[in-house]
Amino acid sequence: MKIAFDAKRFFHNTSGLGNYSRDLVRILSQYYPENEYLLLNKNSSERGRQIQEQPNVKFVQTSKGNLSRQLKMGKDAQKEGADIFHGLSGELPLKWGKEPIRKIVTIHDLIFMRYPQYYSFFDRKIHLWKFKKAAVSADKIIAISEQTKKDIITYLKVPESKIEVIYQGCHKAFKEQQSDECIQSVKDKFNLPERYILNVGTIEDRKNLLNIVKGISGTEIPLVVVGRKTNYYKKVEAFIRKNKMEKHVLFLEGVSMDELAVIYKLADIFVYPSFFEGFGIPVIEALFSKTVTITSNASCLPEAGGKDSLYIDPANYSDIGAKIRFLWENESERKRRAEKSFEFVQKFNDEPIAKQLMELYKKNL
C-alpha cells in the first residue's frame, strides 16, 4: 500500500499538530514497514529527520505556487500512485484528478466553534469552511477523542458512521528511562527545585495557568511552567508580581523533547486545568512519566486522564489549590495514583494505535 500524507505540519510545526503528524508516520513505518509512506509538501525540514531516513518513508516535493496545497497536492499524490491520502490536520485538497484514491482526514478539535472568543472572526470562518469541505470530501474521518467525535456530529452535521475514534499517543521520549547523568544535567541546566508541580502548554486563556497560580498563592509550592508565551502571560505575570510569588514560579524556555521528558519525571504533580481540549496530549505525557495528574473534569480530559487522575472544576481556583495541596502532602497517594495511571495509559502506546490506523486504511481501500 502507498499512503500519502499532507506533511506541512510534519515539517513545520514544533508541537501539537507537528507532533501528531511525526508520531503517526513514525509508528506506521515501524510497525508496518511493508508499505510506502509519502510526505507531501513544497519543502522539507530537519524536523523528524530520523523518520525521514526510514527506507519506507519518502519526501515528495509538491507543485509550487499559491494555494498549491489546496489545488495541486491531491493530484500530486495521485501521480505518485498513492492508494490513500491522509490529511493530518483537518484539511483535504480541494482538487483531485481521475485516478482512484481514498481520502481520510484527522480532525483534532472544533474549539473555534465551542469557544469563539479565542479566535478572530476571519479565522473562525476559514476554519469552519475548510473543515466542512474536508468532512464532505473524506471517505472516513478520524476523531482523536470521543469528545471530538460528538463535536463533529454536532457542528459539522456528519453522520456518526463516517467517524472513527483513534486516540493519539505521545513522543517516545516520555516512555524511555533517561540516565542519571542526563537527569542531573537537566536539573542543573534549568535550576529545578527539589520538589515542584508542573504545567506544560501554550500560556493562553484557554489553558488557564492563572488559576493554578491563584490556587497556590499563599503557599510555598514551587511551580514550573513550560510553554510559549502569548499576551495572556502578562496577566499571569502581573498576579505573580502583585502577590510576590516570583521565587516560586519558574518559566522555562528552549526545552528540548528529551529535556521535557525529564522535567515531567521529576515533577511531583502535573497540573492541567484547561477549559477545553481536543485530546490533551500533555496528560498522556505525564501519565507515561509516572507523574500523578490533576486535570479538568471538562471536554475529553477524563478520557485522557483515566479514573486515577484527580479532577477539578477549571473555573474554581480554590478547588485546584485544594487538590494540589492534598497530593503535595500525600506521597503514598501520589505514588498509588501514578502507578494505576501508568497501567491505564498503556492503551495509548504506539502499537495499538498503529494497528487501529492500519485497519482503518485497509477497510477503506
C-alpha positions, 0 to 999 in steps of 0.5 A: 500500500502507498499512503500519502500524507499532507506533511506541512505540519510534519515539517513545520510545526514544533508541537501539537499538530507537528507532533501528531503528524511525526508520531503517526508516520513514525509508528506506521513505518515501524510497525508496518514497514511493508508499505510506502509512506509519502510526505507531501509538501513544497519543502522539507525540514530537519524536523523528524529527520530520523523518520525521514531516513526510514527506507519506507518513508519518502519526501515528495516535493509538491507543485509550487505556487499559491494555494498549491496545497489546496489545488495541486497536492491531491493530484500530486499524490495521485501521480505518485500512485498513492492508494490513500491520502491522509490529511493530518490536520483537518484539511483535504485538497480541494482538487483531485484528478481521475485516478482512484484514491481514498481520502481520510482526514484527522480532525483534532478539535472544533474549539473555534466553534465551542469557544469563539472568543479565542479566535478572530472572526476571519479565522473562525470562518476559514476554519469552519469552511475548510473543515466542512469541505474536508468532512464532505470530501473524506471517505472516513474521518478520524476523531482523536477523542470521543469528545471530538467525535460528538463535536463533529456530529454536532457542528459539522452535521456528519453522520456518526458512521463516517467517524472513527475514534483513534486516540493519539499517543505521545513522543517516545521520549516520555516512555524511555528511562533517561540516565542519571547523568542526563537527569542531573544535567537537566536539573542543573541546566534549568535550576529545578527545585527539589520538589515542584508541580508542573504545567506544560502548554501554550500560556493562553486563556484557554489553558488557564495557568492563572488559576493554578497560580491563584490556587497556590498563592499563599503557599510555598509550592514551587511551580514550573511552567513550560510553554510559549508565551502569548499576551495572556502571560502578562496577566499571569505575570502581573498576579505573580508580581502583585502577590510576590510569588516570583521565587516560586514560579519558574518559566522555562524556555528552549526545552528540548523533547528529551529535556521535557521528558525529564522535567515531567519525571521529576515533577511531583504533580502535573497540573492541567486545568484547561477549559477545553481540549481536543485530546490533551496530549500533555496528560498522556505525557505525564501519565507515561512519566509516572507523574500523578495528574490533576486535570479538568473534569471538562471536554475529553480530559477524563478520557485522557486522564483515566479514573486515577487522575484527580479532577477539578472544576477549571473555573474554581481556583480554590478547588485546584489549590485544594487538590494540589495541596492534598497530593503535595502532602500525600506521597503514598497517594501520589505514588498509588495514583501514578502507578494505576495511571501508568497501567491505564495509559498503556492503551495509548502506546504506539502499537495499538494505535498503529494497528487501529490506523492500519485497519482503518486504511485497509477497510477503506481501500 
